[in-house]
Amino acid sequence: MNKKNVLVLFGGCSPEHEVSKVSAFSVIANMPEEKYNVIPVYITREGKWLLYDGSIDNLRNVPWEKFGTPAILSADRVNRGLLRIVGDKVKYIPVDVVFPVLHGANGEDGTVQGLFELSGLRYVGCGVLASAVCMDKSFTKILAAHLGLKQADYLSQTLRDSADASSFIEKVESKIGYPCFVKPANAGSSVGISKASSKEDLVEAIEVAFQIDNKILVEKAVVGRELECAVLGAGFDAQASVVGEIKAAGEFYDYDSKYNNAKSETVVPAGIPEDAAEEIRRQSVLIFGAVGGKGLARVDFFLEEGTNAVIFNELNTMPGFTPISMYSKLWRECGISWSELIDKLIEIALK
């Protein structure tokens, strides 16, 4: 059997750079060796592409500043692959499929997916439109509303319009109230998210969110359980996993609670009523299909306290693959191992 060459891209210019590196190590470690040749390419925070051509076993121990040789993706749709640059010499390396283990801006927002499309390369994950729509939380919410999904009340604001901050704060206080959450519209891993319980909190939270993105959302806080569902496949024919629950160590599941606080828990499967779990699975496939999803996604919900109402939160088109990430845990509960999951995602991309 001829092995396929898989270009694994990781790192990147977003605030989720470190998470991407950890995710990529897990993907590479669990990729079936008998079927795939791994071509690891690290993107520095400044945007430089470096090809690592040493032993995969030593990948974790290589100093990043000495990671490898410069490389760029060829836009030649006939000779699809990577160009390795050594001095004044260029070597062509064929690529069958790209696995972009990139989180956040320039990774799961449709930009790098557009580069793959231009280059004629197959790739794991959602396409340009689905990636762009789901990266911008305000557009995801517009689509979810069109589908009739229940959501928390929200308002959005751009940096361009932020000169009239007092007017926006008045709108938040009248329509949303406290407590509320302030989020960058285009970010993941809970980067830049703050909870505001007063006007002073709100002003500070808005400043923090605008440091990450030029558009922000303010959402009404939902009192309830945080739930997640994994999707695998293509469009409305995709499969939904069991539902898992997040139990944050902090006041909410922020970046520190996710990656630094060992007291945070993930419970798989979530101990919720079966009709609620089935509704979450249904809505997960519905919105994944509506955006034209392909490959994978993690869809996040709340189960409202007192009513057990399912409330849609967001859709992540390149969820984390770290050892603590929920996506692989949900499929493992369904009987799909790490290696089988990676294999399925690459097979979907190749089709």
C-alpha positions in Angstrom: 0.0 0.0 0.0 1.4 3.4 -1.0 1.5 5.8 2.0 -0.2 9.2 1.7 1.9 12.3 2.4 0.1 14.3 5.1 1.3 17.9 5.7 0.6 18.8 9.4 0.5 22.5 9.8 0.6 23.9 13.3 1.6 27.0 15.4 0.4 30.1 13.6 0.0 33.8 14.3 -3.1 33.6 16.6 -3.2 33.8 20.5 -3.9 30.1 20.3 -0.4 29.3 19.1 0.6 27.2 22.1 -2.6 25.2 22.1 -2.0 24.4 18.4 1.4 23.0 19.1 0.1 20.6 21.8 -2.8 19.6 19.5 -0.4 18.9 16.6 1.8 16.6 18.8 -1.2 14.5 19.6 -2.4 14.3 16.0 1.1 13.3 14.8 1.6 10.7 17.6 -1.8 9.1 16.8 -1.5 9.1 12.9 -1.4 5.5 11.6 2.2 5.0 10.6 1.4 2.2 8.1 -0.9 4.5 6.1 0.7 8.0 6.3 4.0 9.8 6.0 3.9 12.9 8.3 5.4 16.2 7.0 5.4 18.5 10.0 5.5 22.3 9.2 5.6 24.8 12.1 4.4 28.3 11.5 6.1 30.8 13.8 4.2 33.6 15.6 5.6 35.9 13.0 4.3 33.7 10.2 7.4 32.0 9.0 6.9 28.4 7.8 9.6 25.9 8.9 9.8 22.3 7.7 11.0 19.7 10.3 12.7 16.8 8.6 14.2 15.0 11.6 12.9 12.0 13.5 9.3 12.3 14.5 10.2 10.8 17.9 12.3 13.9 18.6 9.8 16.4 17.5 8.9 17.6 21.0 12.5 18.2 22.0 13.6 20.4 19.1 14.2 24.1 20.0 11.7 26.2 18.0 14.3 28.6 16.8 16.1 25.6 15.3 13.0 23.7 14.1 13.9 23.3 10.5 14.3 24.7 7.0 12.1 27.4 5.4 9.3 26.1 3.2 6.3 27.5 1.4 3.2 25.9 -0.1 3.2 25.8 -3.9 0.2 27.4 -5.7 0.9 25.1 -8.6 -2.3 23.0 -8.9 -0.5 20.4 -11.1 2.5 19.8 -8.9 0.7 20.0 -5.6 3.0 20.2 -2.6 5.6 22.0 -0.5 8.7 23.8 -1.6 11.6 23.3 0.7 14.2 26.2 0.5 17.8 25.6 1.3 20.0 28.5 0.2 19.4 29.1 -3.5 18.0 25.6 -4.0 14.4 24.5 -3.9 13.1 21.0 -3.4 9.6 19.9 -4.3 7.8 17.6 -1.7 4.5 16.1 -2.9 1.5 16.5 -0.6 -1.6 14.4 -0.7 -3.6 16.0 2.0 -3.1 18.8 4.6 -4.1 18.5 8.3 -4.2 22.1 9.5 -4.0 21.8 13.3 -4.4 25.6 13.6 -6.7 27.3 16.0 -8.0 30.9 15.7 -7.2 33.6 13.2 -5.4 32.6 10.1 -6.0 29.0 10.9 -9.7 28.2 11.2 -11.2 31.4 9.8 -11.1 30.4 6.1 -7.9 32.2 5.2 -5.6 29.2 5.1 -8.4 27.1 3.7 -8.5 29.5 0.8 -4.8 28.9 0.3 -5.4 25.2 0.1 -8.2 25.7 -2.4 -5.9 27.9 -4.6 -3.2 25.2 -4.4 -5.6 22.4 -5.3 -4.9 20.5 -2.1 -7.3 18.3 -0.2 -7.4 19.2 3.5 -9.0 18.1 6.8 -11.8 20.2 8.1 -14.4 22.7 7.0 -14.1 24.8 3.8 -13.7 28.5 3.3 -17.3 29.6 3.9 -18.0 27.3 6.9 -14.7 28.2 8.5 -15.3 32.0 8.1 -18.9 31.9 9.2 -18.2 29.8 12.3 -15.1 31.8 13.3 -17.2 35.0 13.6 -19.5 34.3 16.4 -22.0 37.1 15.4 -22.5 35.5 12.0 -22.9 32.0 13.5 -25.6 33.4 15.7 -27.5 34.9 12.8 -27.5 31.5 11.1 -28.5 29.7 14.3 -31.4 32.2 14.7 -32.5 31.5 11.1 -32.6 27.7 12.0 -34.7 28.4 15.0 -32.1 27.5 17.6 -32.6 29.0 21.0 -29.7 31.3 22.0 -28.8 33.7 24.8 -29.6 37.4 24.1 -26.6 39.2 22.7 -25.3 42.5 21.2 -22.3 43.0 19.0 -20.0 46.0 18.5 -17.1 46.8 16.2 -14.0 48.8 17.1 -14.8 51.3 14.4 -18.1 52.1 16.2 -16.6 52.0 19.7 -16.2 55.8 19.9 -19.8 55.9 21.3 -19.0 53.5 24.1 -21.5 55.0 26.5 -24.4 54.4 24.1 -23.3 50.7 23.7 -23.0 50.2 27.4 -26.5 51.6 27.9 -27.8 49.2 25.3 -26.1 46.3 27.1 -27.6 47.3 30.5 -31.1 47.7 29.1 -31.2 44.6 26.8 -28.7 42.2 28.3 -28.2 43.2 31.9 -25.8 41.7 34.5 -24.1 39.3 34.7 -23.0 39.0 31.1 -20.1 37.7 29.1 -17.9 39.8 26.8 -16.1 37.9 24.0 -14.0 38.7 21.0 -16.1 37.7 18.0 -13.2 35.9 16.3 -11.3 33.9 18.8 -11.3 30.5 20.4 -10.0 28.6 23.5 -11.9 31.2 25.6 -9.1 33.8 24.8 -10.2 37.3 25.8 -13.5 36.3 27.4 -14.6 38.0 30.6 -17.6 37.9 32.9 -19.0 41.3 33.9 -21.3 41.8 36.9 -21.2 45.6 37.0 -20.6 48.6 34.7 -17.0 48.8 35.8 -16.5 45.1 34.9 -18.1 45.7 31.6 -15.9 48.6 30.6 -12.8 46.6 31.5 -14.1 43.5 29.7 -14.7 45.4 26.5 -11.2 46.7 26.6 -9.8 43.2 27.0 -11.9 41.8 24.2 -10.9 44.6 21.8 -7.3 43.7 22.4 -7.9 40.4 20.6 -10.4 41.3 17.9 -12.0 44.4 16.3 -15.5 43.0 16.8 -16.9 41.9 20.2 -20.1 40.2 21.5 -21.8 40.8 24.8 -24.1 37.8 25.8 -26.5 37.4 28.6 -25.2 34.9 31.1 -27.0 31.5 31.1 -27.4 29.7 34.4 -27.0 26.1 33.5 -24.7 23.2 32.5 -22.0 23.5 29.8 -22.3 20.7 27.3 -20.5 19.8 24.1 -21.1 17.5 21.2 -18.7 16.3 18.5 -19.6 16.0 14.8 -17.8 13.8 12.2 -18.6 13.5 8.5 -20.0 15.9 5.9 -23.0 18.1 5.8 -26.4 16.8 7.1 -25.2 13.2 6.8 -22.6 13.8 9.5 -22.7 11.8 12.8 -23.0 13.3 16.3 -21.3 11.8 19.3 -22.5 11.4 22.8 -22.8 14.6 24.8 -20.1 15.6 27.3 -20.2 18.1 30.2 -17.6 20.7 31.2 -17.2 21.4 34.9 -15.0 24.4 35.2 -12.8 24.9 38.2 -13.1 28.7 37.9 -16.2 30.9 37.7 -16.5 29.9 34.0 -14.5 27.8 31.5 -11.9 30.4 30.6 -8.4 29.8 29.1 -6.9 29.2 32.6 -9.6 26.8 33.6 -9.2 24.8 30.3 -5.4 24.5 30.2 -3.9 25.3 33.6 -6.3 24.3 36.3 -6.3 20.6 37.0 -9.5 20.9 39.0 -11.6 21.5 35.8 -13.4 18.3 34.8 -14.9 16.8 31.6 -17.6 14.3 32.1 -18.4 11.9 29.3 -21.1 11.1 28.8 -23.0 13.9 30.5 -25.6 12.8 33.0 -28.5 14.6 31.4 -32.0 13.5 30.3 -31.9 11.4 27.1 -34.3 13.7 25.3 -32.0 16.7 26.0 -29.0 14.7 24.7 -30.8 13.7 21.6 -31.9 17.3 20.9 -28.3 18.5 21.3 -27.2 15.8 18.8 -29.9 16.9 16.4 -29.0 20.6 16.6 -25.3 19.8 16.2 -25.8 18.1 12.9 -28.4 20.7 11.8 -26.1 23.7 12.2 -23.1 21.7 10.9 -25.0 20.9 7.7 -26.4 24.4 7.4 -22.9 25.9 7.2 -21.8 23.3 4.8 -19.5 21.7 7.4 -17.0 19.0 6.4 -14.8 16.8 8.5 -15.2 17.8 12.1 -16.6 20.3 14.5 -17.4 20.6 18.2 -20.7 22.2 19.0 -21.3 23.9 22.4 -24.5 24.3 24.3 -26.0 25.1 27.7 -28.7 23.2 29.4 -30.6 25.9 31.3 -31.2 25.4 35.0 -34.8 25.0 35.9 -36.2 24.6 32.4 -33.8 22.1 30.9 -34.0 24.1 27.7 -31.2 23.5 25.2 -29.4 26.7 24.3 -26.9 26.9 21.4 -23.6 28.6 22.2 -21.1 28.2 19.3 -19.6 25.9 16.7 -15.8 25.3 16.6 -14.5 24.0 13.2 -11.1 22.9 14.5 -11.5 21.8 18.1 -8.5 21.1 20.2 -6.6 17.8 20.0 -4.7 18.1 23.2 -4.8 15.2 25.7 -7.5 17.1 27.7 -9.6 18.2 24.7 -13.2 17.1 24.6 -13.5 16.2 20.9 -11.5 13.0 21.0 -12.9 12.0 24.4 -16.4 12.1 23.0 -15.6 9.8 20.1 -13.6 7.5 22.3 -16.8 7.0 24.4 -18.4 6.0 21.1 -15.8 3.4 20.5 -13.5 5.3 18.1 -9.9 5.5 19.2 -7.5 8.4 18.6 -5.8 6.7 15.6 -9.2 5.7 14.1 -10.4 9.2 14.5 -7.4 10.7 12.7 -7.7 8.1 10.0 -11.4 8.9 9.4 -10.7 12.6 9.2 -8.0 12.1 6.6 -10.2 9.7 4.6 -13.0 12.3 4.6 -10.6 14.9 3.3 -9.3 12.6 0.5 -12.8 11.9 -0.7 
